[in-house]
Amino acid sequence: MNEPKSLSLQQNLTIRLLRVLRYNKARIERALSLLPNEHRPLFHVLPFLIHVNHPELPGYIESASEADSVPFGINNYSFRKDIERALNRCFPSLHALFSDIKSVWPRQRCIDSLVLMGSTGTIAQTDDSDFDYWVCIDGKQFSSKSMDLLSQKLQAIEQWADNKFGIEVHFFLSDIEKVKSNDFGVADGESAGSAQALFLKAEFYSTNIVVAGKAPFWWLTPEKATSKQYEGILNSLEKGGSPDLDWFMDLGHLERLDARELFGAAIWQLGKAMDSPFKSLLKMAKLEVYLANIENDQPLCNLLKKHVHLGTDAPGKVPDIDPYALMFNELIAHYTDKGQPEDILILQQCLYLKCGCKLSQSLYEGEKPDFKRRIIAAYARSWGWSRKSLAHLDNIQNWNFNERVQLSRRIHRFLLKCYRRISTQLDGQTQIMDEKDMTVLGRRLSTFYGKRKDKVEFLRRAFDESLYCPTVTISVKSLKNGDEVWTAYAGDKLSKSGIIDESQKISQASNAIALLVWCVSSRIMDTNTKVLLDYNYCEISELDLNDILKQLCTLFPPVRVSALPRHNLLATERIETCMALVNFPTLRQKPTVEDVYVLYNTSWGETFLKHGTDVLDTLWYELSEVSPKPKCYVMVPRGNQQSRILGEFLESTELSFTVVH
């Protein structure tokens, strides 16, 4: 009997390439299937807008000179019927332009590849998912001016997508050589900088979809390839060969992750959790799993590549290889082994809520479940979840305030537990994070999680705008010792019976100002919120509360800690805005300054509320001996004595205050 012939290296590479292309095509089809019909054209239009540069289309940038022209044109990009249909849907008045496509088609191709990364085309894609693209270029080919022009072009397209479709699109301009050497710039905004270079590359390799242009060469190498083997296979490719060297870009090998990045990656994820805790919880858990297995197991991206090369079934017992499902299975296996059932439950709930697949809602007659529903349904069945428990999670927007806050607390508790365990295990190990990046991320975490005297604490939320309350009832009770307790409740809770539903309790404080400041900073109330006052006896009226609310929203709007400017966090902390609130709790007929609250915020994103007539004296240096000087405001409640009180206050201080009402 004849032995089967062994395949040559090139034949093996060709087979792998075909399977990678099949997987990439499936990811694109899944991404399109999950996009709302009105957003679907955007998937085809975005690459086209990067490929061309025409004055009638978004993203047009005029070149500064022949030497400093704007780079455009994507390698291996072709014009297809589905692209033409999408363009005509978005720009119906430009039908003639797209019919004569040669007139706008670039002669040169400056961009090597356009690659999507993240949740798109996975079970985690939702209607609100961002589009995160790497625009891969050879930076040596262009002047710094040309690179600036390309950045302007990409920003203009991002803005158009936001205005036209309401979708966040992020283009990360990626120099192939810098990515290869794990140089991702500084930690700011959406960029992780040096916080987690290898982890970012692993995330990219785990989730990337080649939309147009060259594929990462990494896809062709075996999942257990060493750096030497990787280079050997790369050097075996030739231009014009099969596979053709010109079909690929080399973003670098990834054999294993580096424990020296783990601390930076952990604090980066804690920072991201301020805005997107569901996603960050899963990623923080992944870091802990990486740390447990860093010496033995491969990165998850290599496991994914093995599945793609073999064409094996995905988790969930369906023929869909899904990066998020693979990741999730690893997490559950780890925490099951470690015996942490409460951690497993929060991971399951977060995955389910992150994916936004409402299983309790039946399919239409004749409708077939898509790949996402099949995978999530298989999970829910294996977890033993009933239809009632699914319906409860699916109806999360109608949970009472207390239920939502409790879930938020469980999520942040898990994040902090993971962070502390990672920190403990890494104690004493050298970390490779840039010092300035560490400072920026560390200060963001201190702002969000840190406790300081008189600081207004941030609400650790799992949701974004869903905690906002269009109506808030405020109740005040006097204690036997003379102190007061002010409590805010979600909704109209004025009740003839005097019984208030405690499940809708938002927060409580010792005074009205502290309560309102916290509610505004936590994005629970704004100027559109209807404030109802349910009280026994108090000088403060609903009108007073609405006056304060208006000024708080104007002068002290909510802070998004993740968006604090990098230069502010690297500089010395300073007060930015200060407001004195005079005589709010006192008898309105008193003509003299009896009571002062001072509210101020800092350049590091923290807000403080201090009480006492001498507070401004203690803050004198921070308010007067600095440049630029903070903006200072004063507010006195309405009443017959308002002018007299203001006059006395302004005379008593050397600081310059603007009066607000």
C-alpha positions as CSV (number, residue, x, y, z in Angstrom):
1,M,0.0,0.0,0.0
2,N,1.4,3.4,-1.0
3,E,2.1,6.0,1.7
4,P,0.2,9.3,1.3
5,K,2.5,12.0,0.0
6,S,3.4,14.6,2.5
7,L,2.5,18.2,1.6
8,S,5.1,20.7,0.8
9,L,5.5,23.9,2.9
10,Q,3.9,26.0,0.1
11,Q,0.9,23.5,-0.2
12,N,0.4,23.7,3.6
13,L,0.5,27.4,3.5
14,T,-2.0,27.5,0.6
15,I,-4.4,25.3,2.6
16,R,-4.0,27.5,5.6
17,L,-4.6,30.6,3.6
18,L,-7.8,29.2,2.0
19,R,-9.1,28.3,5.5
20,V,-8.2,31.8,6.9
21,L,-9.9,33.4,3.9
22,R,-13.0,31.3,4.5
23,Y,-13.0,32.3,8.2
24,N,-12.5,36.0,7.3
25,K,-15.4,35.8,4.8
26,A,-17.6,34.2,7.4
27,R,-16.8,36.9,10.0
28,I,-17.7,39.6,7.4
29,E,-21.0,37.9,6.7
30,R,-21.7,37.6,10.4
31,A,-20.9,41.3,10.9
32,L,-23.3,42.3,8.1
33,S,-26.0,40.0,9.3
34,L,-26.0,41.6,12.8
35,L,-25.9,45.2,11.5
36,P,-29.3,46.9,11.4
37,N,-30.4,47.3,7.8
38,E,-30.0,51.1,7.8
39,H,-26.4,50.7,9.0
40,R,-25.3,48.0,6.6
41,P,-24.1,50.3,3.8
42,L,-21.6,51.9,6.2
43,F,-19.6,48.6,6.2
44,H,-19.0,49.0,2.4
45,V,-18.8,52.8,2.3
46,L,-16.0,53.3,4.9
47,P,-13.3,51.5,3.0
48,F,-14.3,53.3,-0.2
49,L,-14.0,56.7,1.4
50,I,-10.4,55.8,2.5
51,H,-9.6,54.4,-0.9
52,V,-10.6,57.6,-2.8
53,N,-10.1,61.3,-2.2
54,H,-12.9,63.3,-4.0
55,P,-14.2,66.8,-3.1
56,E,-17.8,65.6,-3.2
57,L,-17.3,62.8,-0.7
58,P,-16.6,62.8,3.0
59,G,-13.0,62.6,4.0
60,Y,-11.7,64.7,1.1
61,I,-8.4,66.5,2.0
62,E,-6.6,68.8,-0.3
63,S,-2.8,67.9,-0.6
64,A,-0.4,70.5,0.8
65,S,2.0,70.0,-2.1
66,E,3.1,67.3,-4.5
67,A,5.7,66.2,-2.0
68,D,3.3,66.3,0.9
69,S,0.2,64.7,-0.6
70,V,-2.6,62.9,1.3
71,P,-2.1,59.1,1.2
72,F,-5.1,57.2,0.0
73,G,-5.9,54.0,-2.0
74,I,-6.0,50.6,-0.3
75,N,-3.9,47.7,-1.6
76,N,-5.8,45.0,-3.4
77,Y,-9.1,46.9,-3.1
78,S,-11.7,46.4,-5.9
79,F,-15.0,47.9,-6.8
80,R,-17.9,45.5,-6.5
81,K,-21.7,45.7,-7.0
82,D,-22.4,45.6,-3.3
83,I,-20.1,48.6,-2.8
84,E,-21.8,50.5,-5.6
85,R,-25.3,49.8,-4.1
86,A,-24.1,51.0,-0.7
87,L,-22.7,54.2,-2.1
88,N,-25.9,54.9,-4.0
89,R,-27.9,54.5,-0.8
90,C,-25.7,56.9,1.1
91,F,-25.1,59.4,-1.7
92,P,-28.1,59.1,-4.1
93,S,-27.2,62.4,-5.8
94,L,-23.7,61.1,-6.9
95,H,-25.0,58.2,-9.0
96,A,-23.2,59.5,-12.1
97,L,-19.9,59.6,-10.2
98,F,-20.1,56.0,-9.2
99,S,-21.1,54.9,-12.7
100,D,-17.8,56.4,-14.0
101,I,-15.7,55.0,-11.2
102,K,-12.4,55.3,-13.2
103,S,-12.6,59.1,-12.8
104,V,-12.1,58.8,-9.0
105,W,-10.0,55.6,-8.8
106,P,-6.5,56.2,-7.5
107,R,-3.5,55.3,-9.5
108,Q,-1.4,54.5,-6.5
109,R,-2.2,52.5,-3.4
110,C,-0.7,54.0,-0.3
111,I,-2.5,52.0,2.4
112,D,-1.5,48.4,2.9
113,S,-4.5,47.2,4.8
114,L,-7.8,48.1,6.5
115,V,-8.5,45.7,9.3
116,L,-11.4,45.7,11.8
117,M,-10.8,44.5,15.4
118,G,-13.0,44.0,18.4
119,S,-16.5,42.7,18.8
120,T,-17.6,43.1,15.2
121,G,-18.6,39.8,13.6
122,T,-18.7,38.0,16.9
123,I,-21.4,37.1,19.4
124,A,-20.6,40.3,21.3
125,Q,-21.6,42.6,18.3
126,T,-24.6,44.7,19.1
127,D,-26.4,47.6,17.4
128,D,-24.2,49.9,19.5
129,S,-20.9,48.3,18.8
130,D,-18.1,50.6,17.7
131,F,-16.2,50.1,14.4
132,D,-12.5,50.0,15.4
133,Y,-10.2,49.9,12.4
134,W,-6.4,49.6,12.0
135,V,-5.3,51.6,9.0
136,C,-2.0,49.8,8.3
137,I,0.7,51.7,6.4
138,D,4.4,51.7,5.7
139,G,5.3,54.9,7.6
140,K,8.7,55.2,6.0
141,Q,7.0,56.0,2.7
142,F,5.4,59.2,3.8
143,S,6.4,62.6,5.3
144,S,5.1,63.7,8.7
145,K,2.9,66.2,6.8
146,S,1.4,63.5,4.7
147,M,0.7,61.5,7.8
148,D,-1.0,64.5,9.4
149,L,-3.2,64.9,6.3
150,L,-4.2,61.2,6.4
151,S,-5.1,61.6,10.1
152,Q,-7.3,64.6,9.1
153,K,-8.9,62.5,6.4
154,L,-9.7,59.6,8.8
155,Q,-11.1,62.1,11.4
156,A,-13.4,63.6,8.8
157,I,-14.7,60.2,7.9
158,E,-15.2,59.3,11.6
159,Q,-17.2,62.5,12.0
160,W,-19.3,61.8,8.9
161,A,-20.2,58.3,10.2
162,D,-21.2,59.7,13.6
163,N,-23.4,62.4,12.0
164,K,-24.9,60.2,9.4
165,F,-25.4,56.9,11.2
166,G,-24.8,57.7,14.9
167,I,-22.1,55.0,15.0
168,E,-18.7,55.5,16.7
169,V,-15.9,54.7,14.2
170,H,-12.3,54.8,15.3
171,F,-9.4,54.7,12.8
172,F,-6.1,53.8,14.4
173,L,-3.3,54.8,12.1
174,S,-0.9,51.9,12.4
175,D,2.7,52.0,11.2
176,I,3.4,48.3,10.3
177,E,7.1,48.5,11.5
178,K,6.1,50.1,14.8
179,V,3.3,47.5,15.4
180,K,5.8,44.8,14.6
181,S,8.1,46.1,17.4
182,N,5.1,46.6,19.7
183,D,5.2,50.4,19.7
184,F,1.6,51.6,20.2
185,G,2.3,55.3,21.1
186,V,1.2,56.8,24.5
187,A,-1.7,55.8,26.7
188,D,-4.4,58.3,25.9
189,G,-8.1,58.2,24.8
190,E,-8.6,54.9,23.0
191,S,-4.9,54.1,22.8
192,A,-3.3,51.8,25.5
193,G,0.2,53.0,24.7
194,S,2.8,51.0,26.6
195,A,0.2,49.7,29.1
196,Q,-0.4,46.5,27.2
197,A,1.4,46.3,23.9
198,L,1.6,42.5,23.6
199,F,-1.9,42.1,25.0
200,L,-3.2,44.6,22.4
201,K,-1.5,42.7,19.6
202,A,-3.0,39.4,21.0
203,E,-6.4,41.1,21.1
204,F,-5.9,42.2,17.5
205,Y,-4.9,38.8,16.3
206,S,-7.8,37.2,18.1
207,T,-10.5,39.4,16.6
208,N,-9.3,40.9,13.3
209,I,-11.2,41.0,10.1
210,V,-9.4,42.0,7.0
211,V,-11.8,44.3,5.3
212,A,-9.5,45.3,2.4
213,G,-5.9,44.9,1.6
214,K,-3.1,42.7,2.9
215,A,-3.6,40.0,5.6
216,P,-1.4,39.7,8.7
217,F,1.2,37.1,7.8
218,W,0.8,35.7,11.4
219,W,-2.3,33.9,10.1
220,L,-0.2,31.5,7.9
221,T,2.1,30.2,10.7
222,P,1.4,27.2,12.9
223,E,-0.1,28.1,16.3
224,K,3.0,26.8,18.1
225,A,5.6,28.3,15.8
226,T,8.7,29.8,17.4
227,S,10.1,33.2,16.3
228,K,12.7,31.3,14.2
229,Q,10.1,29.2,12.5
230,Y,8.0,32.3,11.9
231,E,10.9,34.1,10.2
232,G,11.8,31.0,8.2
233,I,8.3,30.7,6.7
234,L,8.1,34.4,6.0
235,N,11.4,34.2,4.1
236,S,10.2,31.3,2.1
237,L,7.5,33.4,0.4
238,E,8.3,35.0,-2.9
239,K,6.6,37.8,-4.9
240,G,4.4,36.2,-7.5
241,G,4.5,32.8,-5.7
242,S,1.7,30.9,-4.1
243,P,1.0,32.2,-1.6
244,D,2.3,35.6,-2.9
245,L,4.5,37.6,-0.5
246,D,2.6,40.8,-1.7
247,W,-0.6,39.5,-0.1
248,F,0.7,39.8,3.4
249,M,2.0,42.4,5.9
250,D,4.3,41.4,8.8
251,L,2.9,42.8,12.1
252,G,5.2,40.5,14.1
253,H,5.2,37.1,15.8
254,L,3.4,36.4,19.1
255,E,4.6,33.3,20.8
256,R,3.7,34.1,24.3
257,L,2.6,37.0,26.5
258,D,4.8,38.9,28.9
259,A,4.0,39.0,32.6
260,R,5.8,42.3,32.8
261,E,2.8,43.9,30.9
262,L,0.1,42.5,33.1
263,F,0.0,45.2,35.7
264,G,-0.3,47.9,33.1
265,A,-2.9,45.9,31.3
266,A,-4.9,45.5,34.5
267,I,-5.0,49.2,35.3
268,W,-5.9,49.9,31.7
269,Q,-8.9,47.6,31.9
270,L,-9.9,49.2,35.2
271,G,-9.8,52.5,33.4
272,K,-11.9,51.2,30.6
273,A,-14.4,49.8,33.1
274,M,-15.4,53.3,34.0
275,D,-17.3,53.4,30.6
276,S,-17.8,49.8,29.6
277,P,-17.7,47.5,32.6
278,F,-19.3,44.5,30.9
279,K,-16.5,44.2,28.4
280,S,-13.8,45.1,30.9
281,L,-15.0,42.5,33.4
282,L,-14.5,39.8,30.8
283,K,-11.1,41.2,29.7
284,M,-9.9,41.6,33.3
285,A,-10.8,38.0,34.0
286,K,-8.9,37.0,30.9
287,L,-5.8,38.8,32.3
288,E,-6.1,36.7,35.5
289,V,-6.3,33.5,33.4
290,Y,-3.3,34.6,31.3
291,L,-1.3,35.2,34.5
292,A,-2.3,31.7,35.8
293,N,-1.1,30.0,32.6
294,I,1.5,32.4,31.3
295,E,4.4,30.0,31.5
296,N,2.6,27.0,30.0
297,D,-0.4,27.9,27.7
298,Q,-0.5,29.7,24.4
299,P,-2.2,33.1,24.0
300,L,-5.9,32.8,23.1
301,C,-5.2,34.1,19.6
302,N,-3.0,31.1,18.8
303,L,-5.7,28.7,20.0
304,L,-8.2,30.6,17.7
305,K,-5.7,30.2,14.8
306,K,-5.5,26.5,15.5
307,H,-9.3,26.2,15.2
308,V,-9.3,28.2,11.9
309,H,-6.5,26.1,10.4
310,L,-8.2,22.8,11.4
311,G,-11.7,24.1,10.5
312,T,-13.0,22.7,13.8
313,D,-16.3,23.4,15.4
314,A,-16.6,26.3,17.7
315,P,-17.8,26.4,21.3
316,G,-21.5,26.1,21.6
317,K,-21.5,23.0,19.3
318,V,-22.1,24.9,16.1
319,P,-19.8,25.3,13.1
320,D,-19.0,29.0,13.9
321,I,-15.5,29.7,15.3
322,D,-16.1,32.7,17.5
323,P,-13.3,34.6,19.4
324,Y,-15.5,35.7,22.2
325,A,-16.9,32.2,22.8
326,L,-13.4,30.7,22.8
327,M,-12.3,33.4,25.3
328,F,-15.4,32.8,27.5
329,N,-14.9,29.0,27.6
330,E,-11.4,29.6,28.9
331,L,-12.6,31.9,31.6
332,I,-15.3,29.6,32.8
333,A,-12.9,26.6,32.9
334,H,-10.5,28.7,35.0
335,Y,-13.0,30.0,37.6
336,T,-14.7,26.6,37.8
337,D,-11.4,25.0,38.6
338,K,-10.7,27.7,41.2
339,G,-14.1,27.2,42.9
340,Q,-15.5,30.7,42.7
341,P,-19.2,30.2,41.9
342,E,-20.1,33.9,42.5
343,D,-17.5,34.9,39.9
344,I,-18.9,32.4,37.4
345,L,-22.4,33.8,37.7
346,I,-21.3,37.4,37.2
347,L,-19.2,36.3,34.1
348,Q,-22.2,34.5,32.7
349,Q,-24.5,37.4,33.3
350,C,-22.0,39.9,31.8
351,L,-21.5,37.8,28.7
352,Y,-25.3,37.5,28.2
353,L,-25.9,41.2,28.7
354,K,-22.9,42.3,26.7
355,C,-24.1,40.2,23.7
356,G,-27.6,41.7,23.9
357,C,-29.3,38.5,22.6
358,K,-32.7,38.4,24.2
359,L,-33.6,34.7,24.2
360,S,-36.9,35.2,26.0
361,Q,-38.2,37.0,22.9
362,S,-39.4,34.3,20.5
363,L,-38.4,34.2,16.8
364,Y,-40.9,35.2,14.2
365,E,-42.7,32.3,12.5
366,G,-40.3,30.8,10.0
367,E,-37.3,32.8,11.2
368,K,-34.1,30.8,11.7
369,P,-31.7,31.6,14.6
370,D,-28.5,33.3,13.5
371,F,-25.1,32.1,14.7
372,K,-25.2,34.4,17.7
373,R,-28.5,33.2,19.0
374,R,-27.4,29.5,18.5
375,I,-24.2,30.0,20.6
376,I,-25.9,32.0,23.4
377,A,-28.8,29.6,23.5
378,A,-26.4,26.7,23.9
379,Y,-24.7,28.5,26.8
380,A,-28.0,29.3,28.6
381,R,-29.2,25.7,28.2
382,S,-25.9,24.4,29.6
383,W,-26.2,26.8,32.6
384,G,-29.7,25.7,33.4
385,W,-31.2,29.1,33.0
386,S,-35.0,29.1,32.9
387,R,-37.1,31.3,30.6
388,K,-38.1,33.3,33.7
389,S,-34.5,34.1,34.6
390,L,-33.8,35.0,30.9
391,A,-36.8,37.3,30.8
392,H,-35.6,39.1,33.9
393,L,-32.2,39.8,32.4
394,D,-33.8,40.7,29.0
395,N,-36.0,43.3,30.9
396,I,-33.1,45.0,32.6
397,Q,-34.2,48.4,31.5
398,N,-37.2,48.1,33.8
399,W,-35.3,46.9,36.8
400,N,-35.8,49.0,39.9
401,F,-32.9,51.4,40.8
402,N,-31.6,49.2,43.6
403,E,-31.4,46.1,41.4
404,R,-29.3,48.0,38.8
405,V,-27.0,49.5,41.4
406,Q,-26.5,46.0,43.0
407,L,-25.4,44.5,39.7
408,S,-23.1,47.5,39.2
409,R,-21.5,46.9,42.6
410,R,-21.0,43.2,41.9
411,I,-19.3,44.0,38.6
412,H,-16.9,46.5,40.2
413,R,-16.3,44.2,43.1
414,F,-15.2,41.5,40.7
415,L,-12.9,43.9,38.8
416,L,-11.2,45.1,42.0
417,K,-10.8,41.6,43.3
418,C,-9.1,40.5,40.0
419,Y,-6.9,43.6,40.1
420,R,-5.8,43.0,43.7
421,R,-5.1,39.3,43.0
422,I,-3.0,40.2,39.9
423,S,-1.2,43.0,41.8
424,T,-0.4,40.6,44.7
425,Q,1.0,37.9,42.3
426,L,3.0,40.5,40.4
427,D,4.4,42.2,43.6
428,G,8.1,42.8,43.2
429,Q,8.2,41.9,39.5
430,T,9.5,44.5,37.1
431,Q,6.9,46.1,34.8
432,I,7.8,47.5,31.4
433,M,5.1,50.2,31.3
434,D,6.2,53.7,30.4
435,E,6.5,56.0,33.5
436,K,4.2,58.7,32.1
437,D,1.6,56.1,30.9
438,M,1.7,54.7,34.5
439,T,1.1,58.2,35.9
440,V,-1.8,58.9,33.6
441,L,-3.6,55.6,34.2
442,G,-2.8,55.6,37.9
443,R,-4.3,59.1,38.4
444,R,-7.4,58.2,36.4
445,L,-7.9,55.2,38.7
446,S,-7.2,57.3,41.8
447,T,-9.8,59.9,40.6
448,F,-12.5,57.2,40.0
449,Y,-11.9,54.8,42.9
450,G,-9.9,56.8,45.4
451,K,-11.4,58.2,48.6
452,R,-10.4,61.7,50.0
453,K,-11.9,63.9,52.6
454,D,-14.9,65.9,51.3
455,K,-14.6,64.2,47.8
456,V,-17.8,63.6,45.9
457,E,-17.5,59.8,45.1
458,F,-18.2,58.5,41.6
459,L,-21.0,56.0,41.1
460,R,-19.5,52.7,40.0
461,R,-22.0,51.9,37.3
462,A,-22.6,49.0,35.0
463,F,-24.8,51.0,32.8
464,D,-24.5,54.3,31.0
465,E,-27.5,56.5,30.5
466,S,-30.0,53.9,31.8
467,L,-29.6,55.2,35.4
468,Y,-30.8,58.6,34.4
469,C,-34.1,59.6,36.1
470,P,-36.5,62.0,34.4
471,T,-38.3,62.4,37.7
472,V,-36.7,62.4,41.2
473,T,-38.5,62.6,44.5
474,I,-36.4,64.1,47.4
475,S,-37.4,63.5,51.0
476,V,-36.0,65.1,54.1
477,K,-36.3,63.8,57.6
478,S,-35.2,65.4,60.9
479,L,-33.5,63.2,63.4
480,K,-33.9,63.5,67.1
481,N,-30.4,65.0,67.5
482,G,-31.4,67.8,65.0
483,D,-29.5,66.4,62.0
484,E,-31.2,65.9,58.7
485,V,-31.3,63.1,56.2
486,W,-31.9,63.9,52.6
487,T,-32.9,61.0,50.3
488,A,-33.5,60.9,46.6
489,Y,-35.8,58.3,45.0
490,A,-36.3,57.4,41.3
491,G,-39.7,58.5,40.0
492,D,-42.7,60.3,41.5
493,K,-42.9,58.9,45.1
494,L,-45.1,61.5,46.6
495,S,-47.6,59.3,48.5
496,K,-50.6,60.0,50.6
497,S,-49.9,57.0,52.7
498,G,-46.4,58.4,53.4
499,I,-44.8,55.0,52.5
500,I,-42.0,55.3,49.9
501,D,-40.7,52.3,47.9
502,E,-37.2,51.8,49.2
503,S,-36.2,49.7,46.1
504,Q,-36.2,53.0,44.2
505,K,-33.9,54.7,46.6
506,I,-31.0,56.4,44.7
507,S,-28.9,57.9,47.5
508,Q,-28.9,59.9,50.7
509,A,-26.8,62.6,52.3
510,S,-26.8,64.9,55.3
511,N,-27.8,68.0,53.2
512,A,-29.5,68.8,50.0
513,I,-26.5,70.3,48.2
514,A,-24.4,67.1,48.7
515,L,-27.3,65.0,47.4
516,L,-27.8,67.0,44.3
517,V,-24.1,67.3,43.5
518,W,-23.7,63.5,43.7
519,C,-26.8,62.9,41.5
520,V,-25.6,65.3,38.8
521,S,-22.0,64.0,38.9
522,S,-23.4,60.4,38.6
523,R,-25.5,61.4,35.5
524,I,-28.7,60.6,37.4
525,M,-30.2,64.1,37.2
526,D,-29.8,67.0,34.7
527,T,-31.7,70.2,34.0
528,N,-34.5,68.2,32.3
529,T,-35.2,66.2,35.5
530,K,-38.4,67.0,37.3
531,V,-37.6,67.5,41.0
532,L,-40.4,66.8,43.5
533,L,-39.9,67.7,47.2
534,D,-41.6,65.6,49.9
535,Y,-40.7,67.1,53.3
536,N,-41.9,67.7,56.8
537,Y,-40.5,71.2,57.4
538,C,-37.6,72.9,55.7
539,E,-36.5,76.3,54.5
540,I,-35.4,74.9,51.1
541,S,-38.1,74.8,48.4
542,E,-38.5,72.9,45.1
543,L,-37.6,76.2,43.4
544,D,-34.3,76.4,45.4
545,L,-33.5,72.8,44.4
546,N,-34.1,73.5,40.7
547,D,-32.0,76.7,40.9
548,I,-29.1,74.7,42.3
549,L,-29.6,71.9,39.8
550,K,-29.4,74.3,36.9
551,Q,-26.1,75.8,38.1
552,L,-24.6,72.4,39.0
553,C,-25.3,71.1,35.5
554,T,-23.8,74.2,33.9
555,L,-20.7,74.7,36.0
556,F,-20.0,71.2,37.3
557,P,-21.2,68.8,34.5
558,P,-20.5,65.0,34.9
559,V,-16.8,64.0,34.4
560,R,-15.9,61.1,32.2
561,V,-12.7,60.1,33.9
562,S,-11.5,58.0,30.9
563,A,-11.5,61.2,28.8
564,L,-9.5,63.4,31.2
565,P,-6.8,65.1,29.1
566,R,-3.4,63.5,29.4
567,H,-1.6,66.8,29.9
568,N,-3.8,67.6,32.9
569,L,-2.9,64.3,34.6
570,L,0.8,64.8,34.0
571,A,0.7,68.3,35.5
572,T,0.2,69.5,39.1
573,E,-3.4,69.3,40.3
574,R,-5.2,72.6,40.3
575,I,-8.7,73.9,41.0
576,E,-10.6,74.7,37.8
577,T,-14.0,76.0,39.0
578,C,-15.3,77.0,42.4
579,M,-18.8,77.9,43.6
580,A,-19.8,79.3,47.0
581,L,-23.4,78.5,48.0
582,V,-24.5,80.9,50.8
583,N,-27.3,80.5,53.3
584,F,-29.2,77.6,51.6
585,P,-30.3,75.8,54.8
586,T,-30.8,79.0,56.9
587,L,-33.9,81.0,57.7
588,R,-34.6,83.2,54.6
589,Q,-35.3,86.4,56.7
590,K,-31.8,86.4,58.1
591,P,-29.9,89.3,56.4
592,T,-26.3,88.1,57.2
593,V,-24.0,85.4,56.0
594,E,-24.8,82.4,58.2
595,D,-23.8,79.3,56.2
596,V,-21.4,78.6,53.3
597,Y,-20.8,75.5,51.2
598,V,-17.9,75.6,48.8
599,L,-18.0,73.3,45.8
600,Y,-14.9,73.0,43.5
601,N,-13.5,70.6,40.9
602,T,-9.9,70.0,39.9
603,S,-7.9,69.3,36.7
604,W,-7.6,65.7,37.8
605,G,-11.4,65.3,37.5
606,E,-12.2,65.2,41.3
607,T,-15.0,67.3,42.9
608,F,-15.0,68.4,46.5
609,L,-17.8,69.9,48.7
610,K,-16.7,71.6,51.9
611,H,-18.8,73.3,54.6
612,G,-17.9,76.3,56.7
613,T,-17.5,80.1,56.5
614,D,-13.7,79.7,56.7
615,V,-13.3,77.3,53.8
616,L,-12.5,80.0,51.3
617,D,-9.7,81.2,53.6
618,T,-8.1,77.7,53.7
619,L,-8.4,77.6,49.9
620,W,-7.1,81.1,49.4
621,Y,-3.7,80.0,47.9
622,E,-5.2,77.5,45.4
623,L,-7.8,80.2,44.3
624,S,-5.6,83.3,44.1
625,E,-1.9,82.5,43.9
626,V,-2.1,80.4,40.7
627,S,-2.3,81.0,37.0
628,P,-4.7,80.8,35.3
629,K,-6.9,81.7,38.2
630,P,-9.9,79.4,38.8
631,K,-13.4,80.7,37.8
632,C,-15.3,81.5,41.0
633,Y,-19.0,81.9,41.4
634,V,-21.4,82.6,44.2
635,M,-25.1,81.8,44.6
636,V,-27.6,82.9,47.3
637,P,-31.2,81.5,47.4
638,R,-34.1,83.7,46.3
639,G,-35.5,86.0,49.0
640,N,-35.9,89.5,50.2
641,Q,-32.5,89.5,51.8
642,Q,-30.6,88.1,48.8
643,S,-28.9,91.4,47.8
644,R,-27.8,92.2,51.3
645,I,-26.4,88.7,51.8
646,L,-24.5,88.8,48.5
647,G,-23.1,92.3,49.4
648,E,-21.8,91.1,52.7
649,F,-20.3,87.9,51.2
650,L,-18.5,89.8,48.4
651,E,-17.1,92.4,50.8
652,S,-15.7,89.7,53.1
653,T,-13.5,88.1,50.5
654,E,-10.6,89.3,48.4
655,L,-11.4,86.8,45.7
656,S,-13.3,87.8,42.5
657,F,-16.7,86.1,42.3
658,T,-19.3,86.1,39.5
659,V,-22.9,86.1,40.9
660,V,-25.2,83.3,39.5
661,H,-28.9,82.8,40.2
